[in-house]
Amino acid sequence: EYWLGNDRISQLTKIGPTEVLIEMEDWNGDKVTAHYGGFTIQNEGNKYQLSVSNYKGNAGNALMDGASQVHGENRTMTIHNGMYFSTYDRDNDGWLT
């Protein structure tokens, strides 16, 4: 595993159409995937805003629809599409920490 950093990921997504594939495996060895045909991270001036679209997969569309087991306002907190990147010293997500 290696983290490129938000600046580099933002630059890569500006070169042309970008997609992302997320592969996950649980403790039992069951595997699921989430493929987003559209994926961009904005630059620092735009708070590294995330944009995803065109979901395909069997993991559940959590980035766009939120956590399916959570309801109401709490579910809204789990939707990541359109959200800004936050760190411990830069709270950009609009929710109390």
Phi and psi restraints in degrees (range 20) as a CNS / XPLOR table:
assign (resid 1 and name C) (resid 2 and name N)
       (resid 2 and name CA) (resid 2 and name C) 1.0 -154.0 20.0 2
assign (resid 2 and name N) (resid 2 and name CA)
       (resid 2 and name C) (resid 3 and name N) 1.0 134.5 20.0 2
assign (resid 2 and name C) (resid 3 and name N)
       (resid 3 and name CA) (resid 3 and name C) 1.0 -99.9 20.0 2
assign (resid 3 and name N) (resid 3 and name CA)
       (resid 3 and name C) (resid 4 and name N) 1.0 119.3 20.0 2
assign (resid 3 and name C) (resid 4 and name N)
       (resid 4 and name CA) (resid 4 and name C) 1.0 -70.9 20.0 2
assign (resid 4 and name N) (resid 4 and name CA)
       (resid 4 and name C) (resid 5 and name N) 1.0 -29.6 20.0 2
assign (resid 4 and name C) (resid 5 and name N)
       (resid 5 and name CA) (resid 5 and name C) 1.0 101.3 20.0 2
assign (resid 5 and name N) (resid 5 and name CA)
       (resid 5 and name C) (resid 6 and name N) 1.0 149.5 20.0 2
assign (resid 5 and name C) (resid 6 and name N)
       (resid 6 and name CA) (resid 6 and name C) 1.0 -62.5 20.0 2
assign (resid 6 and name N) (resid 6 and name CA)
       (resid 6 and name C) (resid 7 and name N) 1.0 -37.9 20.0 2
assign (resid 6 and name C) (resid 7 and name N)
       (resid 7 and name CA) (resid 7 and name C) 1.0 -62.0 20.0 2
assign (resid 7 and name N) (resid 7 and name CA)
       (resid 7 and name C) (resid 8 and name N) 1.0 -45.8 20.0 2
assign (resid 7 and name C) (resid 8 and name N)
       (resid 8 and name CA) (resid 8 and name C) 1.0 -68.7 20.0 2
assign (resid 8 and name N) (resid 8 and name CA)
       (resid 8 and name C) (resid 9 and name N) 1.0 -40.4 20.0 2
assign (resid 8 and name C) (resid 9 and name N)
       (resid 9 and name CA) (resid 9 and name C) 1.0 -64.0 20.0 2
assign (resid 9 and name N) (resid 9 and name CA)
       (resid 9 and name C) (resid 10 and name N) 1.0 -41.3 20.0 2
assign (resid 9 and name C) (resid 10 and name N)
       (resid 10 and name CA) (resid 10 and name C) 1.0 -59.6 20.0 2
assign (resid 10 and name N) (resid 10 and name CA)
       (resid 10 and name C) (resid 11 and name N) 1.0 -45.3 20.0 2
assign (resid 10 and name C) (resid 11 and name N)
       (resid 11 and name CA) (resid 11 and name C) 1.0 -62.0 20.0 2
assign (resid 11 and name N) (resid 11 and name CA)
       (resid 11 and name C) (resid 12 and name N) 1.0 -42.2 20.0 2
assign (resid 11 and name C) (resid 12 and name N)
       (resid 12 and name CA) (resid 12 and name C) 1.0 -63.0 20.0 2
assign (resid 12 and name N) (resid 12 and name CA)
       (resid 12 and name C) (resid 13 and name N) 1.0 -37.7 20.0 2
assign (resid 12 and name C) (resid 13 and name N)
       (resid 13 and name CA) (resid 13 and name C) 1.0 -76.6 20.0 2
assign (resid 13 and name N) (resid 13 and name CA)
       (resid 13 and name C) (resid 14 and name N) 1.0 -11.4 20.0 2
assign (resid 13 and name C) (resid 14 and name N)
       (resid 14 and name CA) (resid 14 and name C) 1.0 -89.4 20.0 2
assign (resid 14 and name N) (resid 14 and name CA)
       (resid 14 and name C) (resid 15 and name N) 1.0 -14.8 20.0 2
assign (resid 14 and name C) (resid 15 and name N)
       (resid 15 and name CA) (resid 15 and name C) 1.0 -65.0 20.0 2
assign (resid 15 and name N) (resid 15 and name CA)
       (resid 15 and name C) (resid 16 and name N) 1.0 -38.0 20.0 2
assign (resid 15 and name C) (resid 16 and name N)
       (resid 16 and name CA) (resid 16 and name C) 1.0 179.0 20.0 2
assign (resid 16 and name N) (resid 16 and name CA)
       (resid 16 and name C) (resid 17 and name N) 1.0 -172.9 20.0 2
assign (resid 16 and name C) (resid 17 and name N)
       (resid 17 and name CA) (resid 17 and name C) 1.0 -54.3 20.0 2
assign (resid 17 and name N) (resid 17 and name CA)
       (resid 17 and name C) (resid 18 and name N) 1.0 132.1 20.0 2
assign (resid 17 and name C) (resid 18 and name N)
       (resid 18 and name CA) (resid 18 and name C) 1.0 -126.9 20.0 2
assign (resid 18 and name N) (resid 18 and name CA)
       (resid 18 and name C) (resid 19 and name N) 1.0 141.6 20.0 2
assign (resid 18 and name C) (resid 19 and name N)
       (resid 19 and name CA) (resid 19 and name C) 1.0 -128.2 20.0 2
assign (resid 19 and name N) (resid 19 and name CA)
       (resid 19 and name C) (resid 20 and name N) 1.0 162.8 20.0 2
assign (resid 19 and name C) (resid 20 and name N)
       (resid 20 and name CA) (resid 20 and name C) 1.0 -135.8 20.0 2
assign (resid 20 and name N) (resid 20 and name CA)
       (resid 20 and name C) (resid 21 and name N) 1.0 141.0 20.0 2
assign (resid 20 and name C) (resid 21 and name N)
       (resid 21 and name CA) (resid 21 and name C) 1.0 -120.7 20.0 2
assign (resid 21 and name N) (resid 21 and name CA)
       (resid 21 and name C) (resid 22 and name N) 1.0 123.4 20.0 2
assign (resid 21 and name C) (resid 22 and name N)
       (resid 22 and name CA) (resid 22 and name C) 1.0 -110.8 20.0 2
assign (resid 22 and name N) (resid 22 and name CA)
       (resid 22 and name C) (resid 23 and name N) 1.0 121.8 20.0 2
assign (resid 22 and name C) (resid 23 and name N)
       (resid 23 and name CA) (resid 23 and name C) 1.0 -113.5 20.0 2
assign (resid 23 and name N) (resid 23 and name CA)
       (resid 23 and name C) (resid 24 and name N) 1.0 130.8 20.0 2
assign (resid 23 and name C) (resid 24 and name N)
       (resid 24 and name CA) (resid 24 and name C) 1.0 -130.9 20.0 2
assign (resid 24 and name N) (resid 24 and name CA)
       (resid 24 and name C) (resid 25 and name N) 1.0 150.3 20.0 2
assign (resid 24 and name C) (resid 25 and name N)
       (resid 25 and name CA) (resid 25 and name C) 1.0 -137.6 20.0 2
assign (resid 25 and name N) (resid 25 and name CA)
       (resid 25 and name C) (resid 26 and name N) 1.0 132.8 20.0 2
assign (resid 25 and name C) (resid 26 and name N)
       (resid 26 and name CA) (resid 26 and name C) 1.0 -88.7 20.0 2
assign (resid 26 and name N) (resid 26 and name CA)
       (resid 26 and name C) (resid 27 and name N) 1.0 -179.2 20.0 2
assign (resid 26 and name C) (resid 27 and name N)
       (resid 27 and name CA) (resid 27 and name C) 1.0 -64.3 20.0 2
assign (resid 27 and name N) (resid 27 and name CA)
       (resid 27 and name C) (resid 28 and name N) 1.0 -21.2 20.0 2
assign (resid 27 and name C) (resid 28 and name N)
       (resid 28 and name CA) (resid 28 and name C) 1.0 -88.5 20.0 2
assign (resid 28 and name N) (resid 28 and name CA)
       (resid 28 and name C) (resid 29 and name N) 1.0 -2.0 20.0 2
assign (resid 28 and name C) (resid 29 and name N)
       (resid 29 and name CA) (resid 29 and name C) 1.0 89.3 20.0 2
assign (resid 29 and name N) (resid 29 and name CA)
       (resid 29 and name C) (resid 30 and name N) 1.0 3.8 20.0 2
assign (resid 29 and name C) (resid 30 and name N)
       (resid 30 and name CA) (resid 30 and name C) 1.0 -74.7 20.0 2
assign (resid 30 and name N) (resid 30 and name CA)
       (resid 30 and name C) (resid 31 and name N) 1.0 132.7 20.0 2
assign (resid 30 and name C) (resid 31 and name N)
       (resid 31 and name CA) (resid 31 and name C) 1.0 -113.2 20.0 2
assign (resid 31 and name N) (resid 31 and name CA)
       (resid 31 and name C) (resid 32 and name N) 1.0 143.4 20.0 2
assign (resid 31 and name C) (resid 32 and name N)
       (resid 32 and name CA) (resid 32 and name C) 1.0 -136.9 20.0 2
assign (resid 32 and name N) (resid 32 and name CA)
       (resid 32 and name C) (resid 33 and name N) 1.0 159.3 20.0 2
assign (resid 32 and name C) (resid 33 and name N)
       (resid 33 and name CA) (resid 33 and name C) 1.0 -133.3 20.0 2
assign (resid 33 and name N) (resid 33 and name CA)
       (resid 33 and name C) (resid 34 and name N) 1.0 153.5 20.0 2
assign (resid 33 and name C) (resid 34 and name N)
       (resid 34 and name CA) (resid 34 and name C) 1.0 -133.6 20.0 2
assign (resid 34 and name N) (resid 34 and name CA)
       (resid 34 and name C) (resid 35 and name N) 1.0 115.7 20.0 2
assign (resid 34 and name C) (resid 35 and name N)
       (resid 35 and name CA) (resid 35 and name C) 1.0 -112.6 20.0 2
assign (resid 35 and name N) (resid 35 and name CA)
       (resid 35 and name C) (resid 36 and name N) 1.0 125.9 20.0 2
assign (resid 35 and name C) (resid 36 and name N)
       (resid 36 and name CA) (resid 36 and name C) 1.0 -113.6 20.0 2
assign (resid 36 and name N) (resid 36 and name CA)
       (resid 36 and name C) (resid 37 and name N) 1.0 116.5 20.0 2
assign (resid 36 and name C) (resid 37 and name N)
       (resid 37 and name CA) (resid 37 and name C) 1.0 -70.8 20.0 2
assign (resid 37 and name N) (resid 37 and name CA)
       (resid 37 and name C) (resid 38 and name N) 1.0 -19.2 20.0 2
assign (resid 37 and name C) (resid 38 and name N)
       (resid 38 and name CA) (resid 38 and name C) 1.0 -123.8 20.0 2
assign (resid 38 and name N) (resid 38 and name CA)
       (resid 38 and name C) (resid 39 and name N) 1.0 127.3 20.0 2
assign (resid 38 and name C) (resid 39 and name N)
       (resid 39 and name CA) (resid 39 and name C) 1.0 -149.8 20.0 2
assign (resid 39 and name N) (resid 39 and name CA)
       (resid 39 and name C) (resid 40 and name N) 1.0 121.6 20.0 2
assign (resid 39 and name C) (resid 40 and name N)
       (resid 40 and name CA) (resid 40 and name C) 1.0 -141.1 20.0 2
assign (resid 40 and name N) (resid 40 and name CA)
       (resid 40 and name C) (resid 41 and name N) 1.0 150.3 20.0 2
assign (resid 40 and name C) (resid 41 and name N)
       (resid 41 and name CA) (resid 41 and name C) 1.0 -124.3 20.0 2
assign (resid 41 and name N) (resid 41 and name CA)
       (resid 41 and name C) (resid 42 and name N) 1.0 122.9 20.0 2
assign (resid 41 and name C) (resid 42 and name N)
       (resid 42 and name CA) (resid 42 and name C) 1.0 -71.3 20.0 2
assign (resid 42 and name N) (resid 42 and name CA)
       (resid 42 and name C) (resid 43 and name N) 1.0 174.8 20.0 2
assign (resid 42 and name C) (resid 43 and name N)
       (resid 43 and name CA) (resid 43 and name C) 1.0 -81.4 20.0 2
assign (resid 43 and name N) (resid 43 and name CA)
       (resid 43 and name C) (resid 44 and name N) 1.0 179.0 20.0 2
assign (resid 43 and name C) (resid 44 and name N)
       (resid 44 and name CA) (resid 44 and name C) 1.0 -60.5 20.0 2
assign (resid 44 and name N) (resid 44 and name CA)
       (resid 44 and name C) (resid 45 and name N) 1.0 -38.1 20.0 2
assign (resid 44 and name C) (resid 45 and name N)
       (resid 45 and name CA) (resid 45 and name C) 1.0 -60.5 20.0 2
assign (resid 45 and name N) (resid 45 and name CA)
       (resid 45 and name C) (resid 46 and name N) 1.0 -26.4 20.0 2
assign (resid 45 and name C) (resid 46 and name N)
       (resid 46 and name CA) (resid 46 and name C) 1.0 -103.6 20.0 2
assign (resid 46 and name N) (resid 46 and name CA)
       (resid 46 and name C) (resid 47 and name N) 1.0 21.8 20.0 2
assign (resid 46 and name C) (resid 47 and name N)
       (resid 47 and name CA) (resid 47 and name C) 1.0 58.0 20.0 2
assign (resid 47 and name N) (resid 47 and name CA)
       (resid 47 and name C) (resid 48 and name N) 1.0 31.1 20.0 2
assign (resid 47 and name C) (resid 48 and name N)
       (resid 48 and name CA) (resid 48 and name C) 1.0 52.6 20.0 2
assign (resid 48 and name N) (resid 48 and name CA)
       (resid 48 and name C) (resid 49 and name N) 1.0 45.2 20.0 2
assign (resid 48 and name C) (resid 49 and name N)
       (resid 49 and name CA) (resid 49 and name C) 1.0 -62.4 20.0 2
assign (resid 49 and name N) (resid 49 and name CA)
       (resid 49 and name C) (resid 50 and name N) 1.0 134.0 20.0 2
assign (resid 49 and name C) (resid 50 and name N)
       (resid 50 and name CA) (resid 50 and name C) 1.0 -90.4 20.0 2
assign (resid 50 and name N) (resid 50 and name CA)
       (resid 50 and name C) (resid 51 and name N) 1.0 136.3 20.0 2
assign (resid 50 and name C) (resid 51 and name N)
       (resid 51 and name CA) (resid 51 and name C) 1.0 -135.4 20.0 2
assign (resid 51 and name N) (resid 51 and name CA)
       (resid 51 and name C) (resid 52 and name N) 1.0 125.3 20.0 2
assign (resid 51 and name C) (resid 52 and name N)
       (resid 52 and name CA) (resid 52 and name C) 1.0 -130.4 20.0 2
assign (resid 52 and name N) (resid 52 and name CA)
       (resid 52 and name C) (resid 53 and name N) 1.0 152.5 20.0 2
assign (resid 52 and name C) (resid 53 and name N)
       (resid 53 and name CA) (resid 53 and name C) 1.0 -157.5 20.0 2
assign (resid 53 and name N) (resid 53 and name CA)
       (resid 53 and name C) (resid 54 and name N) 1.0 171.7 20.0 2
assign (resid 53 and name C) (resid 54 and name N)
       (resid 54 and name CA) (resid 54 and name C) 1.0 57.0 20.0 2
assign (resid 54 and name N) (resid 54 and name CA)
       (resid 54 and name C) (resid 55 and name N) 1.0 58.6 20.0 2
assign (resid 54 and name C) (resid 55 and name N)
       (resid 55 and name CA) (resid 55 and name C) 1.0 -73.6 20.0 2
assign (resid 55 and name N) (resid 55 and name CA)
       (resid 55 and name C) (resid 56 and name N) 1.0 139.0 20.0 2
assign (resid 55 and name C) (resid 56 and name N)
       (resid 56 and name CA) (resid 56 and name C) 1.0 -141.8 20.0 2
assign (resid 56 and name N) (resid 56 and name CA)
       (resid 56 and name C) (resid 57 and name N) 1.0 144.1 20.0 2
assign (resid 56 and name C) (resid 57 and name N)
       (resid 57 and name CA) (resid 57 and name C) 1.0 147.2 20.0 2
assign (resid 57 and name N) (resid 57 and name CA)
       (resid 57 and name C) (resid 58 and name N) 1.0 -175.1 20.0 2
assign (resid 57 and name C) (resid 58 and name N)
       (resid 58 and name CA) (resid 58 and name C) 1.0 -123.1 20.0 2
assign (resid 58 and name N) (resid 58 and name CA)
       (resid 58 and name C) (resid 59 and name N) 1.0 13.0 20.0 2
assign (resid 58 and name C) (resid 59 and name N)
       (resid 59 and name CA) (resid 59 and name C) 1.0 -89.7 20.0 2
assign (resid 59 and name N) (resid 59 and name CA)
       (resid 59 and name C) (resid 60 and name N) 1.0 -14.7 20.0 2
assign (resid 59 and name C) (resid 60 and name N)
       (resid 60 and name CA) (resid 60 and name C) 1.0 96.0 20.0 2
assign (resid 60 and name N) (resid 60 and name CA)
       (resid 60 and name C) (resid 61 and name N) 1.0 141.7 20.0 2
assign (resid 60 and name C) (resid 61 and name N)
       (resid 61 and name CA) (resid 61 and name C) 1.0 -89.1 20.0 2
assign (resid 61 and name N) (resid 61 and name CA)
       (resid 61 and name C) (resid 62 and name N) 1.0 60.5 20.0 2
assign (resid 61 and name C) (resid 62 and name N)
       (resid 62 and name CA) (resid 62 and name C) 1.0 -65.9 20.0 2
assign (resid 62 and name N) (resid 62 and name CA)
       (resid 62 and name C) (resid 63 and name N) 1.0 -33.0 20.0 2
assign (resid 62 and name C) (resid 63 and name N)
       (resid 63 and name CA) (resid 63 and name C) 1.0 -64.9 20.0 2
assign (resid 63 and name N) (resid 63 and name CA)
       (resid 63 and name C) (resid 64 and name N) 1.0 -33.6 20.0 2
assign (resid 63 and name C) (resid 64 and name N)
       (resid 64 and name CA) (resid 64 and name C) 1.0 -99.2 20.0 2
assign (resid 64 and name N) (resid 64 and name CA)
       (resid 64 and name C) (resid 65 and name N) 1.0 -34.5 20.0 2
assign (resid 64 and name C) (resid 65 and name N)
       (resid 65 and name CA) (resid 65 and name C) 1.0 -103.4 20.0 2
assign (resid 65 and name N) (resid 65 and name CA)
       (resid 65 and name C) (resid 66 and name N) 1.0 -13.1 20.0 2
assign (resid 65 and name C) (resid 66 and name N)
       (resid 66 and name CA) (resid 66 and name C) 1.0 84.7 20.0 2
assign (resid 66 and name N) (resid 66 and name CA)
       (resid 66 and name C) (resid 67 and name N) 1.0 178.4 20.0 2
assign (resid 66 and name C) (resid 67 and name N)
       (resid 67 and name CA) (resid 67 and name C) 1.0 -73.5 20.0 2
assign (resid 67 and name N) (resid 67 and name CA)
       (resid 67 and name C) (resid 68 and name N) 1.0 123.1 20.0 2
assign (resid 67 and name C) (resid 68 and name N)
       (resid 68 and name CA) (resid 68 and name C) 1.0 -66.9 20.0 2
assign (resid 68 and name N) (resid 68 and name CA)
       (resid 68 and name C) (resid 69 and name N) 1.0 -23.9 20.0 2
assign (resid 68 and name C) (resid 69 and name N)
       (resid 69 and name CA) (resid 69 and name C) 1.0 -85.9 20.0 2
assign (resid 69 and name N) (resid 69 and name CA)
       (resid 69 and name C) (resid 70 and name N) 1.0 -2.5 20.0 2
assign (resid 69 and name C) (resid 70 and name N)
       (resid 70 and name CA) (resid 70 and name C) 1.0 -110.1 20.0 2
assign (resid 70 and name N) (resid 70 and name CA)
       (resid 70 and name C) (resid 71 and name N) 1.0 145.0 20.0 2
assign (resid 70 and name C) (resid 71 and name N)
       (resid 71 and name CA) (resid 71 and name C) 1.0 -126.5 20.0 2
assign (resid 71 and name N) (resid 71 and name CA)
       (resid 71 and name C) (resid 72 and name N) 1.0 160.3 20.0 2
assign (resid 71 and name C) (resid 72 and name N)
       (resid 72 and name CA) (resid 72 and name C) 1.0 67.2 20.0 2
assign (resid 72 and name N) (resid 72 and name CA)
       (resid 72 and name C) (resid 73 and name N) 1.0 -146.1 20.0 2
assign (resid 72 and name C) (resid 73 and name N)
       (resid 73 and name CA) (resid 73 and name C) 1.0 -60.6 20.0 2
assign (resid 73 and name N) (resid 73 and name CA)
       (resid 73 and name C) (resid 74 and name N) 1.0 -34.5 20.0 2
assign (resid 73 and name C) (resid 74 and name N)
       (resid 74 and name CA) (resid 74 and name C) 1.0 -62.5 20.0 2
assign (resid 74 and name N) (resid 74 and name CA)
       (resid 74 and name C) (resid 75 and name N) 1.0 -33.7 20.0 2
assign (resid 74 and name C) (resid 75 and name N)
       (resid 75 and name CA) (resid 75 and name C) 1.0 -68.6 20.0 2
assign (resid 75 and name N) (resid 75 and name CA)
       (resid 75 and name C) (resid 76 and name N) 1.0 -39.4 20.0 2
assign (resid 75 and name C) (resid 76 and name N)
       (resid 76 and name CA) (resid 76 and name C) 1.0 -56.0 20.0 2
assign (resid 76 and name N) (resid 76 and name CA)
       (resid 76 and name C) (resid 77 and name N) 1.0 -34.4 20.0 2
assign (resid 76 and name C) (resid 77 and name N)
       (resid 77 and name CA) (resid 77 and name C) 1.0 -66.8 20.0 2
assign (resid 77 and name N) (resid 77 and name CA)
       (resid 77 and name C) (resid 78 and name N) 1.0 -17.6 20.0 2
assign (resid 77 and name C) (resid 78 and name N)
       (resid 78 and name CA) (resid 78 and name C) 1.0 -96.9 20.0 2
assign (resid 78 and name N) (resid 78 and name CA)
       (resid 78 and name C) (resid 79 and name N) 1.0 -2.2 20.0 2
assign (resid 78 and name C) (resid 79 and name N)
       (resid 79 and name CA) (resid 79 and name C) 1.0 -82.9 20.0 2
assign (resid 79 and name N) (resid 79 and name CA)
       (resid 79 and name C) (resid 80 and name N) 1.0 124.5 20.0 2
assign (resid 79 and name C) (resid 80 and name N)
       (resid 80 and name CA) (resid 80 and name C) 1.0 -103.6 20.0 2
assign (resid 80 and name N) (resid 80 and name CA)
       (resid 80 and name C) (resid 81 and name N) 1.0 -19.6 20.0 2
assign (resid 80 and name C) (resid 81 and name N)
       (resid 81 and name CA) (resid 81 and name C) 1.0 -61.6 20.0 2
assign (resid 81 and name N) (resid 81 and name CA)
       (resid 81 and name C) (resid 82 and name N) 1.0 126.3 20.0 2
assign (resid 81 and name C) (resid 82 and name N)
       (resid 82 and name CA) (resid 82 and name C) 1.0 86.6 20.0 2
assign (resid 82 and name N) (resid 82 and name CA)
       (resid 82 and name C) (resid 83 and name N) 1.0 -3.3 20.0 2
assign (resid 82 and name C) (resid 83 and name N)
       (resid 83 and name CA) (resid 83 and name C) 1.0 -80.5 20.0 2
assign (resid 83 and name N) (resid 83 and name CA)
       (resid 83 and name C) (resid 84 and name N) 1.0 157.3 20.0 2
assign (resid 83 and name C) (resid 84 and name N)
       (resid 84 and name CA) (resid 84 and name C) 1.0 -96.1 20.0 2
assign (resid 84 and name N) (resid 84 and name CA)
       (resid 84 and name C) (resid 85 and name N) 1.0 154.0 20.0 2
assign (resid 84 and name C) (resid 85 and name N)
       (resid 85 and name CA) (resid 85 and name C) 1.0 -78.9 20.0 2
assign (resid 85 and name N) (resid 85 and name CA)
       (resid 85 and name C) (resid 86 and name N) 1.0 132.0 20.0 2
assign (resid 85 and name C) (resid 86 and name N)
       (resid 86 and name CA) (resid 86 and name C) 1.0 -118.6 20.0 2
assign (resid 86 and name N) (resid 86 and name CA)
       (resid 86 and name C) (resid 87 and name N) 1.0 151.2 20.0 2
assign (resid 86 and name C) (resid 87 and name N)
       (resid 87 and name CA) (resid 87 and name C) 1.0 -130.4 20.0 2
assign (resid 87 and name N) (resid 87 and name CA)
       (resid 87 and name C) (resid 88 and name N) 1.0 175.7 20.0 2
assign (resid 87 and name C) (resid 88 and name N)
       (resid 88 and name CA) (resid 88 and name C) 1.0 -59.6 20.0 2
assign (resid 88 and name N) (resid 88 and name CA)
       (resid 88 and name C) (resid 89 and name N) 1.0 -28.8 20.0 2
assign (resid 88 and name C) (resid 89 and name N)
       (resid 89 and name CA) (resid 89 and name C) 1.0 -105.7 20.0 2
assign (resid 89 and name N) (resid 89 and name CA)
       (resid 89 and name C) (resid 90 and name N) 1.0 0.1 20.0 2
assign (resid 89 and name C) (resid 90 and name N)
       (resid 90 and name CA) (resid 90 and name C) 1.0 -139.3 20.0 2
assign (resid 90 and name N) (resid 90 and name CA)
       (resid 90 and name C) (resid 91 and name N) 1.0 97.2 20.0 2
assign (resid 90 and name C) (resid 91 and name N)
       (resid 91 and name CA) (resid 91 and name C) 1.0 -90.5 20.0 2
assign (resid 91 and name N) (resid 91 and name CA)
       (resid 91 and name C) (resid 92 and name N) 1.0 101.8 20.0 2
assign (resid 91 and name C) (resid 92 and name N)
       (resid 92 and name CA) (resid 92 and name C) 1.0 -109.8 20.0 2
assign (resid 92 and name N) (resid 92 and name CA)
       (resid 92 and name C) (resid 93 and name N) 1.0 0.4 20.0 2
assign (resid 92 and name C) (resid 93 and name N)
       (resid 93 and name CA) (resid 93 and name C) 1.0 -89.3 20.0 2
assign (resid 93 and name N) (resid 93 and name CA)
       (resid 93 and name C) (resid 94 and name N) 1.0 -5.5 20.0 2
assign (resid 93 and name C) (resid 94 and name N)
       (resid 94 and name CA) (resid 94 and name C) 1.0 81.3 20.0 2
assign (resid 94 and name N) (resid 94 and name CA)
       (resid 94 and name C) (resid 95 and name N) 1.0 3.8 20.0 2
assign (resid 94 and name C) (resid 95 and name N)
       (resid 95 and name CA) (resid 95 and name C) 1.0 -113.1 20.0 2
assign (resid 95 and name N) (resid 95 and name CA)
       (resid 95 and name C) (resid 96 and name N) 1.0 146.7 20.0 2
assign (resid 95 and name C) (resid 96 and name N)
       (resid 96 and name CA) (resid 96 and name C) 1.0 -65.6 20.0 2
assign (resid 96 and name N) (resid 96 and name CA)
       (resid 96 and name C) (resid 97 and name N) 1.0 140.7 20.0 2
